[in-house]
Amino acid sequence: MQPEVEILSGLERRIDVVVSAAEVEKEVQAQLKRVARTAKIQGFRPGKAPLSMVERSQGPGIRYEVINNELGKALDSALEQSGLRVAGAPSIEGKEDAPEGSMVFTATFEVYPDITLPNLAELEVTRSKVTVGDAEVERTIDVLRKQRAEYEASEGRAAQDDDRVTLDFKGTIDGEAFDGGSAEGFSFELGQGRMLPEFEEAAKGMKAGEEKTFPLEFPADYGGQEVAGKTAEFTIKIVEVAVPVLPELNDEFAKSLGQAEGDIDSLLEDVRANIEREANARVQARTKASVMDALLAATEFDVPKALVANEIQNRIAMARQELKQRGLPNADDMPIPEDVFKDEAERRVRLGLLLSELVEQAKLEATPEQVRARIEEFAQNYEQPEQVISYYLSDAQRRAEIEAIVLEDNVVEHIVSQAKVSDEDVEFEQLMGTN
């Protein structure tokens, strides 16, 4: 007989599950007899204690385990008969008004939603494209040269962007010094955003030996709570202005970047390949985001609260791990509000359910060939790609991560092949965040 399913609100359902008390007792007695054969009870040799004494010591634990097992089997059977797919762990409560000889439990749970996929031909998505030419390679080389610049002091030079400024500074708030507000021989590169804008602006145009006093208002969200939102008065004295001297584009420069032969032409080819790979990954990510946004906007369905709650806990665990890596000593105990991750968690769950439905209906499974190709592509970012490939292929969890990425790629390709697509040319600097 198919169990009666009570529909509560949204995706919540409730059913009653009946467990035979006689079957429970039969299994309890069978397990007690098995335990009694080797049970060690004070005053008796092993396996010689009366069954009644074994039951007093071992019975409650065995009975609890048997009831749980029988309940699990009965619930699985009821769910199978009802054709329900449970999302999250059911909440179980016993009922007091059970018929004689039976134990009745109420299981409350959520089910997965029925999802109707949108007409993919009606989706409007943007496909991003980028061009990597000689100019982009040259700009990347310039960045690499600047990162390896050496600095030479320049007498009488007015400090400007990219110069390294060494100075002494002292700050006060209401005439009082504060922690971290003063230093001697402090150096930084102008125009890199390392210092607050007012500080950098004050140092620009100054020469070695010059002194200046200026106000600086700390942002309300500044990391140091004692000065956040307050206005300080700083006095700075320039000790040295040094200009960057870029390394020449020669064999030695190529070797410094890991080009063993010191071949500039090979270096330029490697740089072009690297930035093409990175740029392509970023435009693919932009296209993917457009596809996912369009897919989400075209569908509406209830999301299981249990899955959202699980995702929130995953987000919190990842946040704690990141705090640990940053060296925060109390990361495990720091309160992290769940609401911070609620919207993101619901979006991820909703998108995951959508993608699963689309993958199943359109048969978009990741093939072993696709997974290996993606691993090989990823491995090119490392000095020893073969080791990376072997690592991912031999580790089931890591391989599963790549399979998930390939599945998403398959979904994107499938939707783009059917949707209304607008091509968008993205500037290289905008794409790479360098403009």
WOWOHU-V960658 format. One record per helix or strand of 2 or more residues. SS is the DSSP state (H for helix, E for strand). FROM is the first residue (numbers start at 1). TO is the last residue. Records with the same first field share a line. If there is no record, write none. Layout:
SS->FROM-TO, FROM-TO
This chain:
E->5-7, 12-20, 86-95, 102-111, 124-129, 150-153, 164-173, 176-189, 211-217, 231-245, 420-425
H->21-36, 51-82, 120-122, 134-147, 197-203, 251-256, 264-297, 305-325, 339-362, 368-379, 385-394, 396-416, 428-432
